[in-house]
Structures are given as structure tokens and as C-alpha cells.
Amino acid sequence: MTATTRRPVVLIASPAMAAANNGNWQTASRWARLLRPDFHTGVIDAWRGEPCDVLIALHARRSADAVAAFTATHPTRPCIVVLTGTDLYRDIRDDASAQASLRRATHLVVLQDQGLAALPTAMRDKARVIFQSAPSRRPAPPPKRGLRVIAVGHLRAEKDPLTLLRATARLAHRRDIRVDLIGEGHDAALADAARRAQATLPQFRWLGGLPHAETRQRIQRAHLLVNSSRMEGGAHVVLEAVQSGTAVLASHIDGNVGMLGPAHAGYFELGDDEGLARLIERARDDAPFLARLRAQGEQRSALFAPATEQRRLHELITTALRDTAQRATAPQDSRR
């Protein structure tokens, strides 16, 4: 853009800000940074009439008020709604505010390959896939004495930490396998379960919530990341593991398949702690299997490169602004 061209203002409405240290905030802050070279950007918790050429709303249900207010005030401007796992696999089916956000949005974004199929057919034409990203890092060396396993996610029902805890209990006899769980205890019952596991299983630690930078370091140093979620829009910890050369075991749900691909060898059925325990044990005892998981992740790594995400974001904003300009001139053209 030339020095005399006004840079469009792009605001990102996130239901979670920095203090929450969750995926919504990580997405919002990273997107603001990636768009900044060509756009004025900012992250807000709600839209209160701030000057804005494009609104990006993270979460159809939780940002529904921002979407409604912005589209009512600026009906011809781009409003982009980014769909999370709870949006795709729960809320848009039966929550009126989430459904209204879909209708009001000019553009929709899903964060993994399977997300488009979860949308109502009539909404798919205005949707696109943008994978999130993380810089690549050098992987940990293969395990020699013990396998380091990590799981990351605040303790709540959607993340299903109980499957991990039950699988860890099945491996209590394997002192060469250590399991760390990172995440705030948002659900009191799940937090109690994690504390009991830590008290009774010598190889298990619940580390609580950690800063993102430290969490990323621990993912990098682990040999294996476990994601046992019931629903995911596109788990950031999965791509961070891939970008760190850390092998991934994941529940066989659409959100994980959309990230890792249908041929990934590390899936276990939702809630199947016995199957997860077998896979963890195999990763410790079968070096070629662990190497295969790493290699399959590496085959997907280009999808999660920051340059790819930045390019797709810029294309989205540019297209949205162009579409708006075309709609604005269409009535005038039709009268000629």
C-alpha cells in the first residue's frame, strides 16, 4: 500500500483476553500480529462502536452480541465469524445466538479440514479453512530411558482429561513413562480427579496453568502429546506439537482428523482409556511406531507454517473488502 492510502482497520473480538491464556486469546493476538503489516489491528472483548472496517469475531455463540451490534450498525461491512469446536459440534445445532451469528456473518472461517462438513449446507459457500500456525522448533531426541508424555488443556468436560487419567492409571507399572498435564482446573470435580491421580500415581504430574511460552517449551521437550478432547475446532496444541516434532495421539473426532489427516496412526476412540494406554505403551516400546507418528506430523507441518496462515488471512481480508465494495456499487450499476 502507498503512504497516502489509509490502512483498513481490522478488529478481532475475542471472548477471552490475555489473562485467560487459552486458544481464543492465542488466535486473536497472533492474527492481530500477522495482519499488522497491512492493516490497523486490535483485539477487543466486545464491539462498542469502535471505528472498524472489518470485524473478526472468534466464537459464534460467545461473540454473538458483538456480531449482532456490528452488523446492525454496519450492514454492508465485512463481519467474519471464526468457528470453534463448541460452535461446530454443539452450539450451531441448537443455540439461537450461534445460529444468528452464522446468518449475519459475511464470511465464515473454520480451523481444520473437517470443519466445513459440520456447517449447514447453505452456509458452506461463505466459509473457508484457515489453519492456525506456530513456528517450527527442533524436536526432542528419541527416548532412551523414559517416554515423556504431555497433555495440554484447561480441565473441563470438552477436553475429557479423565480418559488421560484412566490411561495413566493403567500404566502405573511403567515407571519409564511419565505423564504431565498442563491446564487450569476450571471444573472442580476434574481438578479433584487430577489431584487424586497425582497423589496416587508416581509417574503423573498436574502442573496447573502455565504461561504459553513455558507450555510450548514443555511440548517441545516431550516425546508424545495426547489430545483426548470430545470436540475441537482445531486444537492449537496439536499443531504446536507437530511444529515441535512431537508425536501426537488424539481422540478420533472430526476436529483432530481435520488437523492430522485421516491416515494418522495415533488415533484412539473417544473415551477409550485402554486403547490410549496401549498406544502410549507402544510409543515407548516400538521405536519405529513413534518415528512413524513423528513423520506423519511432519507431512502436515506445511499447513501450520506462519507464512501460510498469514497469506490466507490476508487473502480473506482482501477478498472481504473487495466483496463489500462490489456489493456497495451493485445497486448503482443496476440502475444504469
N, C-alpha and C positions, 0 to 999 in steps of 0.2 A: 504494500500500500504506500502511496505517496505521503509526504509530510503534511499535505493540505487535506487529506482525506480523513474524515472523522472515523475513528475506530468504533465499530458497534460495541454496545455494552451487553455482556452476557452474564446473567446472574444465575447462580446454582442454588436452588432451595433444597436444603438437606434437613431431614428431621433430627439428625444428630450432628452436634458440633464437636470441636476438638476434645472436650472433656470426656465424651463417650468412648473415644478410642475404638470405634467399630468400623465395619466395612463401608457404611454410608459416608462417614466422615472421610475415610481414606480416599474414596472415589471422588467426593466433592473437592477436596483440597488438591488432589492430583490433576483433575480435569481443569480446575482454575489455572493451575500452573502450565499445563500443556497448551491451553488456549491463549495464554497471555501474550505471546509474541504478536498476535494479530488482532486481539480483542481486549477491551477492558473487561476484567472479570472480577467477580466477588462471590463469596459464599454467605448465604443468609439462612436463617432458620424459618422464616416466613416472609412472604412478599407483602410489604406495607406501602406500596405505591412508589418505590424507588424507581428512578429512570432506568429503563431496561428495553433493549431491542429484542432480546431473546431470553426466555426463561427456560431453564432446565430444572425439572422437578424430580428429585430422587424419591421414589416410592409413590405409587398411585394412591394408596389409601392415606398414608400419614402426611403426604403433602397435598391432599385434596383441596384444602382451604386455599392454599397458595395458587393452585391451578385454577380454581373457580374465580378467585379475585382477579387474577391476571387476565384471564380470557374474557371476563366481563368488562374489564377496563380497556383492554386492547384486543378486540376480537379478530383483528387482522394480523397480529404479530405472531411469530413462531412460539409455540409452547411445546416443549419436548419433555415427555414423561419417560423416565427410566424405571423399568420394572424389576423389582426384587423377587426373591424366591417366594416370600409370603404373598406378594402380589399375584404372581403367575400361577401358583399352585394352591391358592386358597382364596384370597380376597376378591379377585376379579370374577369369581364364580358366584359369590353371594353377598358381597358388600356393595351397597349402592353408591357410596362415595368413591370407591375404587373404579366401579363401572363408569361413573360420571367422568372421572379423570381420563379414561380411555377415549370417551366420546369427545371431550373438549380438546384433547391434545391434537396438535397438527402433525406431530411426529412421535413415534414410539421407539424406544431402544430396549433390546434385551441383551444380556451379557454373556450368552453362550448359545451354541448351535441349536439346542433343542427348544429354546425359548419361543421361537416363532410358532411352533406347533401348539403351544399352550394358549395362544391368543384366539379369540373368536375369529372366524374366517374373514369377516368383514373388516377387521382391524389390521390384517397382516400386510396389506399394501402400503400402509404408512409406517411400517416397522422395519428396523434393520438391526443387525448384530454388530456390536462393538465389544470385543474382548477387552477386559482390563489388562493392565500391564505392570511389570516390575523389572528393574534392571537385573541382568544375569549376574550370578556370583559363582565363585569356584566351589564345587561340591566337597563335602567331607570325604575323606578316604574310606574305602570299604571297611566294614567292621572286622576287627581282629579278635579282640577279647569279648566284646559285647555289642549288642544291637541297641542303638539309641532311637527310641520311638517318641514322636511328639504329636499332640493334638492341640489345635488352637480354636477357641470359640467360647464366647461367654456362655455360662451354664444356663440353658433354657431348653424347653422341650423340643423346639425345632432342630436343635443341634444334637439331640439324643446322646448325651455323654454317658448314659447308663450302659449302652452297648459296649462302649470302650471299657468301662469299669468292670463289667462282667467278663469281657475277654481277658482283661489283665488278671482277674482272679483265676481264670483257667490256666494262666501261665505262671502261677505263683511258684511252681517248682523250677522255673527257668530263671536263675539268678543272672544269666548272661543276657537278659532282655530287660531294659529299663524304659519306663514309660513316664513321660511328663505331660501334664495337662495345663494349658495356659488359658485363662479366662476368668472374668468376674463371676461371682456366684449370684446371678440375677434371680434364680429360683432357689428359695430357701431349702426345699427338700433335696434338690440336686446338689446344692452346696454341702448339705449334711452327708449325702452319699459319698461325695468326693473326700470329705474329711475322714469318714469311716474307712474308705479304701486306703487312704494314706496311713492311717493308724495300724492297719492290719496287713498291708502288702508292702514288704520292704523295698520292692523294685518300683513302686509308684510314688510320684510326687504331684501334688496340685500346687502350682506356682502362683495361682491367682492372676489378676490382671497385670500385664507388664507393658511398658512403652513399646510402640510399634518397632522402633529400631532394635531394641533388645529381642523382641519376638522374632524379627527377621533373622537376627544372628543365630538364635537357637534353632530355627528351621534349617538354616544353612549347615549347622553342625550336626543335625540329626541325620540318621540313615533312612528314616521312614516317617512319613506323615500320614496320619489316619484322619479321614473325614467321615464321620458316621451320621451325617445330617439326614433328617427326614425330608427337608426341602431346601433347595439352594437356587438362587438366581444366577450364580456364577461365583463360586467361593474364591475370594482373593487369596486365602491361604493356600489353596490348591495351586494357583499359578505361581505364587511365591516359592512353593516347594519345587515346582518344575523348573523355575528360573534359578534355583539353587542346586540343581542336580540331585535333589532329594526324592527318593521313590515315594509313590503315593498309593495307599489303599483307600478305597472310597466305597460308600454305600451305593448300590446300583439304582440310582434315581436319575431322572432326566437332567437335573442341574449338574450332576457330576459327569454324566455321559457326554453332555454338551461341552464340557471342558476338556475331558481326557480322550474322547473318541470311543466308539462302540467296541473296538478291538482291545481296549486296555485289559491287561491280565490281572489287575488288582482289585476287582470288584467283589463285594460280598453283599448278600441280600440284606435289605433294610432290617435292622434289629437282630441280625444273626451273629450273636457274640461267639458262638462256636466256630462259624466259618471265618470270622475275623481273627480269632485266636490261631486257627490253622494257618492263615496267610502270614500272620506275624512270625509264627514259628518257622514257616517255610523260608521267609525272607532272611531269618537268622542262619538257617542250616543249609540253604541251597543258594550258593553264590550266583550261579547263572540266572536264577529267578530274580534276585534283587537287581542284577545288571540289566535284565530284560525290562523290569519296571522303569528303571532309570532311562533306558534307551527309548522306551515308548513316550516318556515325558519329554525327552529331548526332541522327538519328532513333532511335538506340538508347540515347542518353545517359540517359534517364529510368530505364532498367533498372539503371544503375550509380550512382545517386544514393545518398549515405549514408543519407538518411532511409528510402529503400526497403529497403535492406539491414537497417537497424535494425528496421524494422517486421516484416519477415519473420523475423528472428532471434527477436524477442520472441514472435511467434506460434508459432514452433517450440517454444521452451522452455515456454511456457504450455500448449500442446497436449500436449507430452510429459509434463509434470507432471500434467495432468488425466487423461491416459490411464493413468498409473501409479496414480492414486487410484482410478479406476474398476476397474482390474484387482484392486486390493487389496480392494475391497469386494464384488467379484462372487461369490466363493465363499460369503461370509456371506449375501448376498442369496438365493443359490440354495437355501439350506437353509431359508429361511423358508416 
